Amino acid sequence: MESSRQTIVLICVAAYLVACIGVGLWAMRRTKNATDFFMAGRHLGAFVTAMAVFSSTLSGFGFVGGPGLVYRMGMSSIWMVICVTIGYSISFFLLGKRLRLFAEVHQPISLPDVVATRYNSQTTRLLISIAILCGVMGYLASQIKAMATVLQDLIAQNGGLGIPLEMCVALSCAVLVFYCVTGGIIASVYTDVFQGVIMVVAAILVFFTAANAYEGGFAEVSRTIMEDDPEAMGPWGTLGIMGCLSWYFLFAMGGCGQPHIITKVMMNRRIQDAKRILPVSLAGYCLSALLWLSIGLVMRAMVIQGKHAALEVADAAAPQFLQVYAHPILAGVVFAGLFAAIMSTADGFLNVGTAAIVHDIPQSVRGRSLKRELFWARIATVGLAIAASLFALYSPFDLVALLGKYGWGIFASAIAPAVAIGFNWKRATAVAANVSIIASLAINALVLVLSGLGVPIPYGVDGSALALIASLTLFFAVSFMTKPQELRPDVEGVMDI
């Protein structure tokens, strides 16, 4: 079987891509209008929604970017991956029931729809839409770059060809566009069920494979890395205490601002399903995250000991481990699951970004969305995917995980105060929401410029975490300084429940 390893891997990946085409065509037949395209008709069951929530968080960010981040920075990464589980809990506690009630009463097709209703402000809708587009650039770019990195490594291992990353990005973008344009969010959430189960099972198997791939298991892996770089195996890794604590804050509190997660809360069939969705999502995420940590540590130890050639790019840790050390069938299944995760997550981001372009921004500017909304949604999907592909290639963030972190940071700092706090606190005002969003976008833009210039923030503090602190502070301060808004009776009624 070892002699046929690459053939088995390619067959698994090819079979999955064919299945994706089938899912896209099936979903296209079920996508009759904009509500189906953006909100899946609000008829998803609890299990489907739970799979969609956790898998859209992990995806290429975790399966490719996670091991790459561990390979480069050691245990710093644990402050990112573990804290997401806290973010899940906070998000569902603050928003799980309330957002679904808003969706039930007002029948929105996007998050800015709900925000505009809460604050009775088209300006707030516009700013939230712009924030979503900015965040989509980072997070979608991480998915495209993850897919391109895996394709590049697969092609190199099988044919010995040095295909440029740009060509792999173009191919990845083309596949994603077909999948997303045909099926909309329906294709994404139903693929999530399939790939979510694969991710959980595969992550557990890969974890034990990684433990057995290195003689002495994880204890010996830790010793090897500790002897080479004690800081990497310390509680803060190579990032340092301030950097890790800023990631803790960003990923714990920032979960409330992730539109790809909180919009799925509005898609489930029944309001009471939120209490069932959370534990399933948490369990799936925690088990799948085993792959994030195990591969990165084992590959770093392998390279230190000279058992594996040094990686040209850290993001190659996962694909090279799977192709060299995992059972061929397991490698093929994991690659198929990885492509599934990337496709469905990218679809989710394209979906929320497209909704902002064709529905929310026109609504805020001219009081109505575009005619033939479904048609223009598919056109906007193509443009958004191309823009994200360019950002993946030419942004200053060289790792998949850092691209995803930047997108997460924009969502967290711009959306979390206005949504997580604003939907639970009647004193919050539209002016406060607007000021906090503008400030967060300005700080994140500055972070992007400084990263491009190679200027680090002192003590390793994450710039997006500073943006979240600033936006939260301004949100509370401006709310207290401005006159309280008179809420619509239906909005006040939902907030009183």
N, C-alpha and C positions, 0 to 999 in steps of 0.2 A: 504493500500500500504506500510505503514511503516513496517508491519510485514514481508513483502517480499523484504525489501530493499536490503539485501545482494544478494538475488537470482537475482533481476533485474540488479544489478551492474555486477554480474558475467556473466549473459546472454549477456549484452552489450559488455563486454570485449571479451568473447568467440566468439561472432558474428564478432567482428572486426578482431580477429586473423585468423578466417576462411577466411575473406575477404582478408587479407594480403597474405595468401597462394594462393588465386585465382589471386591476382595482380602479385605475383611473377611468377606464372606459365604463365600468359598471357604475362608478360614482357619478359620471357625467349624465347618465340616464336618470339618476335620482336628483340631480341638481336642476331644479326647475326655475328658481328665482333667487334673488339676492339673499333672502333669509336662509335658504338652503346652503348657498355658497359660503356665507359668513358665519352662520350659527347652527348649521346642521339641522335646522328645523326644530331645535330644542326638544329632541325626542331620544336623547342618549340615555342608556341605562347607567346605573352606578358603576358597574365594573368597567364598562367602556370608558366612561369619563375618568375613572381612577387611573387606568392604563395610559390615557392620553396625558393626564397631568404629570405623572412621574417621568414618562419616557420623553416628553418634550423638554424636560429639564436636563436629562442626562445626555442622550443622543451623541452627536459627534463631539460636542463639548466635553463630555465625560469619557467616552470610549477611545477617542484619539487624543484630545487635549489634556485630559486628566493624567494618563500615564506619562505624557511628554512633560507636563509640569512637575510631576514627582521626580522624573529622571533628572531634570535640571535643578530643582530647588529643594528636593528632599521632603521633609515633613511639613514644610510651610503649607503645602497643598491641603493638608488635613483640615486647616482652618477655613478652607473654602468648601470642601465636599461635605463635611460633617454638619456645618452650620446651615446648610440648605434645609435639613430636616426641621430645624427650629423655625425657619422661614415658612415651611409648609404649615406648621401648627399655628403660627401667628396669623397667617393668611386666612386659614379656614375659620379660626376663632373670630376674626374681625369682619370677614367678608363672605364666608361660605353661605350663610343664610340670607344676609342682607342683599347681596348682589342678585341672588336668584329671585328674591321678592321684587326687586326693581324690574328685573327682566319679565316677571310674570305680569306686572301692572302696566309697564310701558312698552313692551315688545320691541326692545332695541335690537339693532343688528351689529353693534360695536360698543366697545368700552366708552369712547367719547360721547356716544348717544346718552349713556347713563350719567356721565359726568355733567353734560350740558343740562340734563333734567335736574340733577341735584343742586347745581349752582345757579340755574336759570340764566346761563351766560353762554353766548356763542363765542365770545373771546376765549373762555376757558376751554371750550370744545376745540377751537383752533390750536391753542397752545398744546393741549394734550395730544392732538393729532401730529403736530410737528415733533413732539418728544418721542412718540411711537415710531415715527419714520427714522429719526436719528438712532434710536436704540436698535431698530431692525437692521440697520446697516452693519452694526457690530456683530450682533448675534447671528444673523443670516450669513454674514461673511465667514464666521467661524464654522458653520455647517458646510458651506461650499469648499472652504479650504481643507476641512477634515476629509471630505469625500475625495477631493483632488489628491491629497497626500496619500491616501490609501490606494487610489488608482495608480498613481505614479510608482508606488512601491510594488504593487502587484505586477504591473507591466515590466518593471525592471527585473524582478525575480524570475519571471516566466520567459521573457524574451531577451533579457540582457540589454534592453534598449533604454537609453537615457532620455526619456520623454520629458520635455520642459514642463514645469509646473503650470505655466500659462495654458498649454494645450489641455492639460488635465482639468484645469478650472473651467475652460470653455466646454469640455465634454460634460462635466458635472452640472454646469449651469443648464445645458440643453436638456439633460435628462430630468432635472428638477422642474424646469419650465413645463415640459410636456405633462408631467405627473400633476403638477399643481393647477395648470390651466384647465385640464379636463375635469378634475374632481372636486376642486375647492376643498373646504374643510371636511367634507364627508369622507373623501379619500384619506385624509390625514388621520381622523380619529379611528376609523375602522382598521387601518393599517397599524395603528398604535396597539390594538389588542394583540395582533399577531406578533409584532416585534417586541412588545412589552414582555410577553411570556418568554420569547426567545432570549431577551436580554437577561432576565432573571436566571433562567436555567444555565445559560452560557456563562454568565459571570461566576456562578458558583463553581462550575466545572473548570473554568480558567483559573480561578483562585487556587484550587487544589493542584492543577497542572503547574502553576507558577511555584507553588511550595515544593513540588517534587522535581522541578527542573533544576534546582540549585541544591547541591549536596549539603545536607545539614538544615534545609528548610529556611524559614524566615529568620530563625535565630542566627544562623550563619550569615544570611544576607545582611542583617543588621550589624553584625560584627565587622563584616567586610567594608561596609560603607562607613562605619564609625572609625575604623582605622585609617581610611583614606581621607575622610572629612567629618570630624566629630560634629561640626555645626549642622551638617545636613540631617543627621539623625536625632538632633536635639528637638525639644518641643516646638521651637520656632523655625526650624529649618534655616535656610540661608537668607530668607527674607528679613528676619529679625522680629522682635516682639511687637513693635509699633505697626509694622506692616501686617502681621498676622492678626492683631487685634482689630485693625481697620477692615480686614477681610471678614472677620467674625461679625462685626457690626453691619457691613454691607450686605452679606449674604443672609444674615438672620432677619434683620428688619426689612431688607430690600425685597424679600420674597413677595411682600404685599403689593409691589409695584410692577410685577411681571405680567404683561397683558396676555401672553400665551398661556399663562396658568389661570389667571382670574377670569378670563373670558370663557374658559371651558366650564367654570362653575355655573355660568349662565346657560349652558347647553343641556344640562341633565334634565331628565324628564320630570322628576319630582323634587320639590324643595327639601324634603326631609332626607334626601339621598346624601347630603353633604356629610353627615356623621358616618356614613358607610364608605364614602370616597376617601377620606383622610387616612384611615388605617391601612387600606389597601395600597394607596400611593406611597405612604411611608415605608411599608414593608418592601414593596418593589424597588424603591429607590435605594434603600439601605443594602439590600442584597446585590443589586447591580453595581453599586459603588465599590464592591470588593475588587472588581476588575481594575478600577481607577488606581487604587493603591498598590495592588500586588504586582502588576506588570511593570510599573515604573520603578519600583524598588529592585525587583529581580533583574531587570535589564541594566540598571546602573551597576549592580554588583557584578553581573556577567562581564561588562565592559572593563570594570576595575581589575578583575582577575584575568583579563585577556582571553576569556572564553568566547567573547563575541566582539567583532570589530566595533570600533567607536562609531556612534551614529552621526551621520552628517547633519541631521536635524533631529532635535529632541522628539518631535511629533512622530517620528518613525518608530518609536519604541513599541507601540501596540501592534502595528502591522508586521514588523519584523519578528516579534516574539511569536505571534500566531503562526507565521509561515515557517518558522524554524523549530519551535519547541512544542507546539500544540499538536494533538492528533489531527490528521488531515481533515477528517469529517467535522471535528469540533471547530477547526480553523474556518472551514467553509461555512458552517452554520453561523459562527460569530461574525464573519464578514458580511454574510447575508443580513443578519440582525443589525449590524452596524449601518449598512446601507438603508435598511428599513427605518432605523432611528433617524438618520439624517434626512431622509426623504420626508417623513411625516412631520418632523420638527421644522424643516425648512418650509413645508407647506403651511404650517401654523403661523410662522413669521410673515411669510408672503401674504397670508390671509389678513392678518391685522394691519399690515402696512398698506395693502391694497384698499382695505376698508377706509383707511384714513385718506387716501388719495381720491377715491371716486365717490365716497359717501360723506365723510365728516368735514373735510376741508371745503367742498362746495356748499355743504349745509351751513357752515359757519360764515362763509363769505357772501353767498347770494340767497341763502334761505331755503335752498332745495338741493337735493343731490342730482347727479348727472342722469339724463335720460338713458335708457338702455343700460342700466347699472351693471347687469351681469356681463354684458359684452365688454364694457370699459374696464370691469374688474379683471378680466382675462388679459386685456391689453396692458394694463398697469402692472400685472404680475410679471410680464416679460421685462418691462423696463426696470422694475425694482430688482429683479434677479441679476440683470446685467450690471446695474450700479453696485450691488453688493459684491459681485465677482471682482470688480475693479478695486473695491475697498479691500477685499481679501488679499489681493496681489500687492497693493501699493500702500497700505497703512503701515504705520511704524511698529505695529505689534506683530512679532515674528512667530509667536506660538498660537495654536488654535485656542487654547484655554484663555490666553490674554485677550484675544479678540472677543471671545464670549464674555469674559469678565467686563470688558468695556461696555458692551451692549447691555449686560445686566446692570451695570452701574448707572447708565443713563435712565433705564426704566425705573430703577430703585429711587434715585434722587428726584426725578421729575414727577413720577406718578404716585409713589407711596404716600406722601403727605396728603395730597388732594383726595386720594381714594381711601386709603386705610384709616386716616384720621377723619377726613371730611365726611365719610359716610357713617361715622359713629359719633360725631360731635356737631351738634346743631349750631354752635357758635362760629364754626368755620365759615369764612366768607369767600366770595368769588375773587375779590381783590387779593386776598391772601394766597389763594390757589395760583393765581396768575403770576404773582411776584415770585413765589417759590419755584414755579416751573421755569420762568425766565432765568432766575439765578442759577438753577441747577444746570441748565443747558449752557450757560455762559462758562461756568466752571469746568464742565466736561469738555467744552471746546478748547479751553485753555490747556487742559490736561493733554488733549490730542496734539496741540501745537508743541508743548514742552516735550512730549515723547518723541515727536518728529525731529526736534532739535537735539535730542539726547540729554535733556536737562532733567535730572531726577528730583523728586520731591524729598526733602530732608527726612531722615530716619526711616525711609522706606514706606512712609504712609501712603495709602492708596488715594489717588485724587478723587475718585468717584465717591469714596467714603466721606471725604471733606465736603463734596457737593451735597451729599445726603444730610450731613449735619447742618450745613448752611440752609438748605431748603426747609428742613424741619423747624429750625429756629425762626426763620422768617415767616413760616406758615402760622406758627403760634403767635408770634409778636404782632404781625399785621392783622390777624383775626381779632386780637384784643384791642387794637388801636382803631379799627374800623367799625362802622355801625353794623350791628347784626342784621342779617337778611331775613326778610319774612318768607318763610318756606311755603311752597305750595301745599295745600291740604293733603294731597296724595303722597307727596314726598315725606311730609312730617309723619303721616300715618305709618309708612314703612319704617321710618327711623325709630318710631316708638315701640315697635314690636320686639 
